[in-house]
Amino acid sequence: MAEPNGSSKLNDHEERIVRLETARKELEESFIVMAHLETKSAARVREHAEFIARHEQVIREIDDKLNALIDVVGKMQGGIESRPS
């Protein structure tokens, strides 16, 4: 038996509502995943920035020590002025 025209439209609307609800849930889940990934990424960026800051500090300390060593060796040898050309 054929359904009345109004009932067919109602089923079509119900199907569309179900599809829209499914799409909304998928988007919501995607946003949750994206937020989680963004949080993890931000943490990695902070870790990387801290590593770079520590690395730069160590490099400055090494540079200071090397400059001090160069100064000591230079004084032991009489400095640059006393070296033959």
Gaussian input, Z-matrix of N, CA and C with variables (Angstrom, degrees):
# hf/3-21g

backbone

0 1
 N
 C     1     B1
 C     2     B2     1     A1
 N     3     B3     2     A2     1     D1
 C     4     B4     3     A3     2     D2
 C     5     B5     4     A4     3     D3
 N     6     B6     5     A5     4     D4
 C     7     B7     6     A6     5     D5
 C     8     B8     7     A7     6     D6
 N     9     B9     8     A8     7     D7
 C    10    B10     9     A9     8     D8
 C    11    B11    10    A10     9     D9
 N    12    B12    11    A11    10    D10
 C    13    B13    12    A12    11    D11
 C    14    B14    13    A13    12    D12
 N    15    B15    14    A14    13    D13
 C    16    B16    15    A15    14    D14
 C    17    B17    16    A16    15    D15
 N    18    B18    17    A17    16    D16
 C    19    B19    18    A18    17    D17
 C    20    B20    19    A19    18    D18
 N    21    B21    20    A20    19    D19
 C    22    B22    21    A21    20    D20
 C    23    B23    22    A22    21    D21
 N    24    B24    23    A23    22    D22
 C    25    B25    24    A24    23    D23
 C    26    B26    25    A25    24    D24
 N    27    B27    26    A26    25    D25
 C    28    B28    27    A27    26    D26
 C    29    B29    28    A28    27    D27
 N    30    B30    29    A29    28    D28
 C    31    B31    30    A30    29    D29
 C    32    B32    31    A31    30    D30
 N    33    B33    32    A32    31    D31
 C    34    B34    33    A33    32    D32
 C    35    B35    34    A34    33    D33
 N    36    B36    35    A35    34    D34
 C    37    B37    36    A36    35    D35
 C    38    B38    37    A37    36    D36
 N    39    B39    38    A38    37    D37
 C    40    B40    39    A39    38    D38
 C    41    B41    40    A40    39    D39
 N    42    B42    41    A41    40    D40
 C    43    B43    42    A42    41    D41
 C    44    B44    43    A43    42    D42
 N    45    B45    44    A44    43    D43
 C    46    B46    45    A45    44    D44
 C    47    B47    46    A46    45    D45
 N    48    B48    47    A47    46    D46
 C    49    B49    48    A48    47    D47
 C    50    B50    49    A49    48    D48
 N    51    B51    50    A50    49    D49
 C    52    B52    51    A51    50    D50
 C    53    B53    52    A52    51    D51
 N    54    B54    53    A53    52    D52
 C    55    B55    54    A54    53    D53
 C    56    B56    55    A55    54    D54
 N    57    B57    56    A56    55    D55
 C    58    B58    57    A57    56    D56
 C    59    B59    58    A58    57    D57
 N    60    B60    59    A59    58    D58
 C    61    B61    60    A60    59    D59
 C    62    B62    61    A61    60    D60
 N    63    B63    62    A62    61    D61
 C    64    B64    63    A63    62    D62
 C    65    B65    64    A64    63    D63
 N    66    B66    65    A65    64    D64
 C    67    B67    66    A66    65    D65
 C    68    B68    67    A67    66    D66
 N    69    B69    68    A68    67    D67
 C    70    B70    69    A69    68    D68
 C    71    B71    70    A70    69    D69
 N    72    B72    71    A71    70    D70
 C    73    B73    72    A72    71    D71
 C    74    B74    73    A73    72    D72
 N    75    B75    74    A74    73    D73
 C    76    B76    75    A75    74    D74
 C    77    B77    76    A76    75    D75
 N    78    B78    77    A77    76    D76
 C    79    B79    78    A78    77    D77
 C    80    B80    79    A79    78    D78
 N    81    B81    80    A80    79    D79
 C    82    B82    81    A81    80    D80
 C    83    B83    82    A82    81    D81
 N    84    B84    83    A83    82    D82
 C    85    B85    84    A84    83    D83
 C    86    B86    85    A85    84    D84
 N    87    B87    86    A86    85    D85
 C    88    B88    87    A87    86    D86
 C    89    B89    88    A88    87    D87
 N    90    B90    89    A89    88    D88
 C    91    B91    90    A90    89    D89
 C    92    B92    91    A91    90    D90
 N    93    B93    92    A92    91    D91
 C    94    B94    93    A93    92    D92
 C    95    B95    94    A94    93    D93
 N    96    B96    95    A95    94    D94
 C    97    B97    96    A96    95    D95
 C    98    B98    97    A97    96    D96
 N    99    B99    98    A98    97    D97
 C   100   B100    99    A99    98    D98
 C   101   B101   100   A100    99    D99
 N   102   B102   101   A101   100   D100
 C   103   B103   102   A102   101   D101
 C   104   B104   103   A103   102   D102
 N   105   B105   104   A104   103   D103
 C   106   B106   105   A105   104   D104
 C   107   B107   106   A106   105   D105
 N   108   B108   107   A107   106   D106
 C   109   B109   108   A108   107   D107
 C   110   B110   109   A109   108   D108
 N   111   B111   110   A110   109   D109
 C   112   B112   111   A111   110   D110
 C   113   B113   112   A112   111   D111
 N   114   B114   113   A113   112   D112
 C   115   B115   114   A114   113   D113
 C   116   B116   115   A115   114   D114
 N   117   B117   116   A116   115   D115
 C   118   B118   117   A117   116   D116
 C   119   B119   118   A118   117   D117
 N   120   B120   119   A119   118   D118
 C   121   B121   120   A120   119   D119
 C   122   B122   121   A121   120   D120
 N   123   B123   122   A122   121   D121
 C   124   B124   123   A123   122   D122
 C   125   B125   124   A124   123   D123
 N   126   B126   125   A125   124   D124
 C   127   B127   126   A126   125   D125
 C   128   B128   127   A127   126   D126
 N   129   B129   128   A128   127   D127
 C   130   B130   129   A129   128   D128
 C   131   B131   130   A130   129   D129
 N   132   B132   131   A131   130   D130
 C   133   B133   132   A132   131   D131
 C   134   B134   133   A133   132   D132
 N   135   B135   134   A134   133   D133
 C   136   B136   135   A135   134   D134
 C   137   B137   136   A136   135   D135
 N   138   B138   137   A137   136   D136
 C   139   B139   138   A138   137   D137
 C   140   B140   139   A139   138   D138
 N   141   B141   140   A140   139   D139
 C   142   B142   141   A141   140   D140
 C   143   B143   142   A142   141   D141
 N   144   B144   143   A143   142   D142
 C   145   B145   144   A144   143   D143
 C   146   B146   145   A145   144   D144
 N   147   B147   146   A146   145   D145
 C   148   B148   147   A147   146   D146
 C   149   B149   148   A148   147   D147
 N   150   B150   149   A149   148   D148
 C   151   B151   150   A150   149   D149
 C   152   B152   151   A151   150   D150
 N   153   B153   152   A152   151   D151
 C   154   B154   153   A153   152   D152
 C   155   B155   154   A154   153   D153
 N   156   B156   155   A155   154   D154
 C   157   B157   156   A156   155   D155
 C   158   B158   157   A157   156   D156
 N   159   B159   158   A158   157   D157
 C   160   B160   159   A159   158   D158
 C   161   B161   160   A160   159   D159
 N   162   B162   161   A161   160   D160
 C   163   B163   162   A162   161   D161
 C   164   B164   163   A163   162   D162
 N   165   B165   164   A164   163   D163
 C   166   B166   165   A165   164   D164
 C   167   B167   166   A166   165   D165
 N   168   B168   167   A167   166   D166
 C   169   B169   168   A168   167   D167
 C   170   B170   169   A169   168   D168
 N   171   B171   170   A170   169   D169
 C   172   B172   171   A171   170   D170
 C   173   B173   172   A172   171   D171
 N   174   B174   173   A173   172   D172
 C   175   B175   174   A174   173   D173
 C   176   B176   175   A175   174   D174
 N   177   B177   176   A176   175   D175
 C   178   B178   177   A177   176   D176
 C   179   B179   178   A178   177   D177
 N   180   B180   179   A179   178   D178
 C   181   B181   180   A180   179   D179
 C   182   B182   181   A181   180   D180
 N   183   B183   182   A182   181   D181
 C   184   B184   183   A183   182   D182
 C   185   B185   184   A184   183   D183
 N   186   B186   185   A185   184   D184
 C   187   B187   186   A186   185   D185
 C   188   B188   187   A187   186   D186
 N   189   B189   188   A188   187   D187
 C   190   B190   189   A189   188   D188
 C   191   B191   190   A190   189   D189
 N   192   B192   191   A191   190   D190
 C   193   B193   192   A192   191   D191
 C   194   B194   193   A193   192   D192
 N   195   B195   194   A194   193   D193
 C   196   B196   195   A195   194   D194
 C   197   B197   196   A196   195   D195
 N   198   B198   197   A197   196   D196
 C   199   B199   198   A198   197   D197
 C   200   B200   199   A199   198   D198
 N   201   B201   200   A200   199   D199
 C   202   B202   201   A201   200   D200
 C   203   B203   202   A202   201   D201
 N   204   B204   203   A203   202   D202
 C   205   B205   204   A204   203   D203
 C   206   B206   205   A205   204   D204
 N   207   B207   206   A206   205   D205
 C   208   B208   207   A207   206   D206
 C   209   B209   208   A208   207   D207
 N   210   B210   209   A209   208   D208
 C   211   B211   210   A210   209   D209
 C   212   B212   211   A211   210   D210
 N   213   B213   212   A212   211   D211
 C   214   B214   213   A213   212   D212
 C   215   B215   214   A214   213   D213
 N   216   B216   215   A215   214   D214
 C   217   B217   216   A216   215   D215
 C   218   B218   217   A217   216   D216
 N   219   B219   218   A218   217   D217
 C   220   B220   219   A219   218   D218
 C   221   B221   220   A220   219   D219
 N   222   B222   221   A221   220   D220
 C   223   B223   222   A222   221   D221
 C   224   B224   223   A223   222   D222
 N   225   B225   224   A224   223   D223
 C   226   B226   225   A225   224   D224
 C   227   B227   226   A226   225   D225
 N   228   B228   227   A227   226   D226
 C   229   B229   228   A228   227   D227
 C   230   B230   229   A229   228   D228
 N   231   B231   230   A230   229   D229
 C   232   B232   231   A231   230   D230
 C   233   B233   232   A232   231   D231
 N   234   B234   233   A233   232   D232
 C   235   B235   234   A234   233   D233
 C   236   B236   235   A235   234   D234
 N   237   B237   236   A236   235   D235
 C   238   B238   237   A237   236   D236
 C   239   B239   238   A238   237   D237
 N   240   B240   239   A239   238   D238
 C   241   B241   240   A240   239   D239
 C   242   B242   241   A241   240   D240
 N   243   B243   242   A242   241   D241
 C   244   B244   243   A243   242   D242
 C   245   B245   244   A244   243   D243
 N   246   B246   245   A245   244   D244
 C   247   B247   246   A246   245   D245
 C   248   B248   247   A247   246   D246
 N   249   B249   248   A248   247   D247
 C   250   B250   249   A249   248   D248
 C   251   B251   250   A250   249   D249
 N   252   B252   251   A251   250   D250
 C   253   B253   252   A252   251   D251
 C   254   B254   253   A253   252   D252

   B1=1.4408
   B2=1.5261
   B3=1.3076
   B4=1.4575
   B5=1.5240
   B6=1.3114
   B7=1.4625
   B8=1.5187
   B9=1.3003
   B10=1.4669
   B11=1.5251
   B12=1.2885
   B13=1.4659
   B14=1.5279
   B15=1.3062
   B16=1.4628
   B17=1.5078
   B18=1.3026
   B19=1.4591
   B20=1.5217
   B21=1.3287
   B22=1.4658
   B23=1.5244
   B24=1.3147
   B25=1.4682
   B26=1.5246
   B27=1.3390
   B28=1.4559
   B29=1.5232
   B30=1.3249
   B31=1.4672
   B32=1.5276
   B33=1.3248
   B34=1.4645
   B35=1.5259
   B36=1.3194
   B37=1.4619
   B38=1.5266
   B39=1.3113
   B40=1.4620
   B41=1.5274
   B42=1.3164
   B43=1.4685
   B44=1.5195
   B45=1.3186
   B46=1.4714
   B47=1.5239
   B48=1.3296
   B49=1.4619
   B50=1.5271
   B51=1.3113
   B52=1.4721
   B53=1.5258
   B54=1.3303
   B55=1.4751
   B56=1.5277
   B57=1.3285
   B58=1.4685
   B59=1.5241
   B60=1.3056
   B61=1.4648
   B62=1.5298
   B63=1.3196
   B64=1.4697
   B65=1.5352
   B66=1.3176
   B67=1.4636
   B68=1.5263
   B69=1.3384
   B70=1.4706
   B71=1.5242
   B72=1.3305
   B73=1.4585
   B74=1.5272
   B75=1.3268
   B76=1.4664
   B77=1.5199
   B78=1.3412
   B79=1.4649
   B80=1.5276
   B81=1.3075
   B82=1.4584
   B83=1.5292
   B84=1.3107
   B85=1.4649
   B86=1.5234
   B87=1.3207
   B88=1.4671
   B89=1.5236
   B90=1.3206
   B91=1.4605
   B92=1.5194
   B93=1.3279
   B94=1.4614
   B95=1.5267
   B96=1.3307
   B97=1.4659
   B98=1.5269
   B99=1.3382
   B100=1.4690
   B101=1.5312
   B102=1.3159
   B103=1.4645
   B104=1.5260
   B105=1.3277
   B106=1.4614
   B107=1.5327
   B108=1.3299
   B109=1.4621
   B110=1.5194
   B111=1.3174
   B112=1.4600
   B113=1.5288
   B114=1.3150
   B115=1.4625
   B116=1.5237
   B117=1.3351
   B118=1.4635
   B119=1.5237
   B120=1.3174
   B121=1.4584
   B122=1.5223
   B123=1.3149
   B124=1.4625
   B125=1.5272
   B126=1.3177
   B127=1.4648
   B128=1.5201
   B129=1.3301
   B130=1.4725
   B131=1.5262
   B132=1.3288
   B133=1.4668
   B134=1.5283
   B135=1.3411
   B136=1.4751
   B137=1.5207
   B138=1.3289
   B139=1.4650
   B140=1.5208
   B141=1.3157
   B142=1.4589
   B143=1.5285
   B144=1.3183
   B145=1.4671
   B146=1.5219
   B147=1.3350
   B148=1.4654
   B149=1.5234
   B150=1.3212
   B151=1.4605
   B152=1.5261
   B153=1.3220
   B154=1.4648
   B155=1.5260
   B156=1.3279
   B157=1.4669
   B158=1.5315
   B159=1.3556
   B160=1.4730
   B161=1.5292
   B162=1.3242
   B163=1.4623
   B164=1.5339
   B165=1.3201
   B166=1.4691
   B167=1.5227
   B168=1.3468
   B169=1.4612
   B170=1.5247
   B171=1.3229
   B172=1.4718
   B173=1.5241
   B174=1.3268
   B175=1.4686
   B176=1.5244
   B177=1.3496
   B178=1.4787
   B179=1.5283
   B180=1.3494
   B181=1.4668
   B182=1.5288
   B183=1.3107
   B184=1.4646
   B185=1.5301
   B186=1.3180
   B187=1.4650
   B188=1.5269
   B189=1.3365
   B190=1.4682
   B191=1.5242
   B192=1.3271
   B193=1.4659
   B194=1.5259
   B195=1.3220
   B196=1.4653
   B197=1.5312
   B198=1.3168
   B199=1.4614
   B200=1.5193
   B201=1.3351
   B202=1.4611
   B203=1.5265
   B204=1.3194
   B205=1.4637
   B206=1.5317
   B207=1.3214
   B208=1.4634
   B209=1.5241
   B210=1.3244
   B211=1.4614
   B212=1.5269
   B213=1.3352
   B214=1.4677
   B215=1.5207
   B216=1.3099
   B217=1.4644
   B218=1.5308
   B219=1.3213
   B220=1.4636
   B221=1.5159
   B222=1.3176
   B223=1.4756
   B224=1.5182
   B225=1.3353
   B226=1.4676
   B227=1.5240
   B228=1.3125
   B229=1.4634
   B230=1.5145
   B231=1.2873
   B232=1.4473
   B233=1.5221
   B234=1.2730
   B235=1.4655
   B236=1.4926
   B237=1.2954
   B238=1.4637
   B239=1.5258
   B240=1.3426
   B241=1.4734
   B242=1.5183
   B243=1.3358
   B244=1.4648
   B245=1.5288
   B246=1.3120
   B247=1.4582
   B248=1.5382
   B249=1.3441
   B250=1.4631
   B251=1.5278
   B252=1.3255
   B253=1.4628
   B254=1.4914
   A1=108.93
   A2=117.71
   A3=122.97
   A4=110.25
   A5=114.68
   A6=119.92
   A7=109.97
   A8=116.93
   A9=119.04
   A10=109.29
   A11=115.99
   A12=122.60
   A13=112.25
   A14=119.82
   A15=123.50
   A16=112.09
   A17=118.65
   A18=122.76
   A19=111.14
   A20=116.58
   A21=120.83
   A22=110.72
   A23=116.61
   A24=120.68
   A25=110.50
   A26=115.99
   A27=119.94
   A28=110.29
   A29=117.79
   A30=121.06
   A31=110.96
   A32=116.34
   A33=120.87
   A34=110.09
   A35=116.80
   A36=120.84
   A37=111.36
   A38=116.23
   A39=119.92
   A40=110.49
   A41=117.54
   A42=121.25
   A43=110.53
   A44=116.74
   A45=120.19
   A46=110.91
   A47=115.93
   A48=119.72
   A49=110.41
   A50=116.79
   A51=120.84
   A52=109.95
   A53=117.16
   A54=120.48
   A55=110.86
   A56=116.49
   A57=119.87
   A58=111.43
   A59=116.77
   A60=120.53
   A61=110.59
   A62=116.60
   A63=120.81
   A64=110.37
   A65=116.48
   A66=120.43
   A67=110.58
   A68=117.00
   A69=120.70
   A70=110.43
   A71=117.24
   A72=120.74
   A73=111.27
   A74=117.40
   A75=120.90
   A76=110.64
   A77=116.95
   A78=120.52
   A79=111.09
   A80=116.33
   A81=120.64
   A82=110.45
   A83=116.75
   A84=120.59
   A85=110.71
   A86=116.98
   A87=120.58
   A88=110.65
   A89=116.80
   A90=120.17
   A91=111.65
   A92=116.97
   A93=120.58
   A94=110.07
   A95=116.23
   A96=120.66
   A97=110.02
   A98=116.71
   A99=120.50
   A100=111.14
   A101=117.34
   A102=120.92
   A103=110.31
   A104=116.65
   A105=120.60
   A106=110.55
   A107=116.27
   A108=119.87
   A109=111.53
   A110=116.98
   A111=120.79
   A112=110.72
   A113=116.85
   A114=120.91
   A115=110.59
   A116=115.68
   A117=119.48
   A118=110.99
   A119=116.96
   A120=121.31
   A121=110.68
   A122=117.21
   A123=121.20
   A124=110.52
   A125=116.56
   A126=120.25
   A127=110.61
   A128=117.08
   A129=120.54
   A130=111.53
   A131=116.71
   A132=120.35
   A133=109.51
   A134=117.19
   A135=120.34
   A136=110.43
   A137=117.31
   A138=120.47
   A139=110.74
   A140=116.19
   A141=120.45
   A142=110.61
   A143=117.14
   A144=121.14
   A145=110.68
   A146=116.84
   A147=120.43
   A148=110.76
   A149=117.31
   A150=121.04
   A151=110.57
   A152=116.53
   A153=120.39
   A154=110.29
   A155=117.30
   A156=120.64
   A157=110.49
   A158=116.70
   A159=119.74
   A160=110.60
   A161=116.34
   A162=120.90
   A163=110.52
   A164=116.82
   A165=120.03
   A166=110.79
   A167=118.00
   A168=120.98
   A169=110.28
   A170=117.22
   A171=120.60
   A172=110.02
   A173=117.18
   A174=120.46
   A175=110.24
   A176=117.42
   A177=120.13
   A178=110.61
   A179=116.25
   A180=119.66
   A181=110.89
   A182=116.92
   A183=120.69
   A184=110.26
   A185=116.76
   A186=121.02
   A187=110.67
   A188=116.86
   A189=120.34
   A190=110.86
   A191=116.74
   A192=119.98
   A193=111.05
   A194=117.12
   A195=119.73
   A196=111.05
   A197=116.87
   A198=119.38
   A199=111.15
   A200=117.53
   A201=120.83
   A202=110.04
   A203=118.01
   A204=121.91
   A205=110.71
   A206=116.57
   A207=120.73
   A208=109.77
   A209=116.60
   A210=121.34
   A211=110.92
   A212=116.76
   A213=120.94
   A214=110.09
   A215=118.18
   A216=122.02
   A217=109.90
   A218=116.29
   A219=119.77
   A220=111.72
   A221=117.86
   A222=121.42
   A223=111.20
   A224=116.86
   A225=120.38
   A226=110.46
   A227=116.70
   A228=120.84
   A229=111.18
   A230=118.86
   A231=122.24
   A232=113.01
   A233=119.58
   A234=122.26
   A235=112.59
   A236=115.51
   A237=122.54
   A238=110.82
   A239=116.65
   A240=120.10
   A241=112.10
   A242=118.85
   A243=121.25
   A244=113.15
   A245=118.19
   A246=120.46
   A247=110.13
   A248=116.04
   A249=118.18
   A250=110.71
   A251=115.36
   A252=119.52
   A253=112.80
   D1=132.19
   D2=-176.70
   D3=-74.69
   D4=141.05
   D5=178.56
   D6=-78.51
   D7=147.85
   D8=175.30
   D9=-63.72
   D10=153.35
   D11=-175.90
   D12=-55.06
   D13=-40.15
   D14=-179.32
   D15=-64.59
   D16=-38.01
   D17=-179.67
   D18=-66.87
   D19=-37.97
   D20=178.26
   D21=-63.86
   D22=-41.01
   D23=178.70
   D24=-65.35
   D25=-38.20
   D26=179.35
   D27=-63.34
   D28=-44.57
   D29=178.37
   D30=-61.93
   D31=-39.84
   D32=178.42
   D33=-62.22
   D34=-43.12
   D35=178.57
   D36=-66.15
   D37=-40.12
   D38=178.23
   D39=-63.21
   D40=-41.70
   D41=177.57
   D42=-62.88
   D43=-42.06
   D44=178.28
   D45=-63.93
   D46=-40.91
   D47=178.49
   D48=-62.56
   D49=-42.21
   D50=178.53
   D51=-62.91
   D52=-44.17
   D53=179.13
   D54=-63.78
   D55=-42.26
   D56=178.39
   D57=-64.32
   D58=-41.41
   D59=178.26
   D60=-63.60
   D61=-41.64
   D62=177.47
   D63=-62.51
   D64=-44.18
   D65=179.11
   D66=-64.02
   D67=-38.93
   D68=178.74
   D69=-63.72
   D70=-43.06
   D71=178.61
   D72=-63.30
   D73=-41.06
   D74=178.47
   D75=-63.48
   D76=-41.77
   D77=177.23
   D78=-63.75
   D79=-42.23
   D80=179.02
   D81=-60.74
   D82=-44.89
   D83=178.10
   D84=-63.81
   D85=-38.28
   D86=178.10
   D87=-63.71
   D88=-41.47
   D89=178.47
   D90=-64.38
   D91=-37.49
   D92=177.71
   D93=-63.42
   D94=-44.82
   D95=178.85
   D96=-63.15
   D97=-44.47
   D98=179.91
   D99=-61.70
   D100=-40.90
   D101=178.96
   D102=-63.75
   D103=-41.39
   D104=178.25
   D105=-63.36
   D106=-45.74
   D107=179.32
   D108=-63.39
   D109=-38.81
   D110=178.89
   D111=-64.70
   D112=-39.54
   D113=177.80
   D114=-63.13
   D115=-46.29
   D116=178.44
   D117=-62.85
   D118=-40.95
   D119=-179.59
   D120=-64.20
   D121=-42.75
   D122=179.37
   D123=-62.27
   D124=-39.38
   D125=177.99
   D126=-64.11
   D127=-42.10
   D128=178.40
   D129=-64.25
   D130=-38.59
   D131=178.58
   D132=-64.10
   D133=-42.05
   D134=177.76
   D135=-62.79
   D136=-44.62
   D137=178.22
   D138=-59.80
   D139=-42.75
   D140=-179.37
   D141=-64.71
   D142=-42.44
   D143=179.10
   D144=-62.84
   D145=-40.67
   D146=177.67
   D147=-65.16
   D148=-40.54
   D149=178.07
   D150=-61.97
   D151=-45.11
   D152=-179.81
   D153=-62.78
   D154=-42.16
   D155=179.11
   D156=-61.42
   D157=-45.10
   D158=177.84
   D159=-63.14
   D160=-42.45
   D161=-179.59
   D162=-61.14
   D163=-45.38
   D164=179.87
   D165=-63.38
   D166=-37.67
   D167=178.00
   D168=-64.59
   D169=-43.77
   D170=179.10
   D171=-63.17
   D172=-41.36
   D173=179.27
   D174=-62.53
   D175=-41.50
   D176=177.92
   D177=-62.18
   D178=-41.95
   D179=179.16
   D180=-63.63
   D181=-43.61
   D182=178.22
   D183=-63.14
   D184=-42.10
   D185=178.66
   D186=-60.82
   D187=-43.92
   D188=177.89
   D189=-61.72
   D190=-43.12
   D191=-179.80
   D192=-65.91
   D193=-41.22
   D194=178.27
   D195=-64.64
   D196=-42.28
   D197=177.86
   D198=-62.39
   D199=-39.96
   D200=177.25
   D201=-64.41
   D202=-42.24
   D203=178.90
   D204=-64.01
   D205=-42.24
   D206=178.08
   D207=-61.54
   D208=-39.93
   D209=178.80
   D210=-64.45
   D211=-44.18
   D212=179.43
   D213=-62.81
   D214=-47.76
   D215=-179.15
   D216=-63.79
   D217=-40.24
   D218=178.35
   D219=-62.10
   D220=-40.54
   D221=178.81
   D222=-69.33
   D223=-34.40
   D224=178.91
   D225=-66.40
   D226=-32.20
   D227=-177.14
   D228=-95.11
   D229=6.15
   D230=177.33
   D231=89.58
   D232=7.26
   D233=177.23
   D234=83.67
   D235=173.67
   D236=-177.27
   D237=-65.92
   D238=-34.58
   D239=-176.16
   D240=-63.67
   D241=-30.72
   D242=-175.76
   D243=-87.44
   D244=-3.60
   D245=179.90
   D246=-77.21
   D247=140.11
   D248=176.14
   D249=-71.45
   D250=148.28
   D251=-178.49
   D252=-77.52

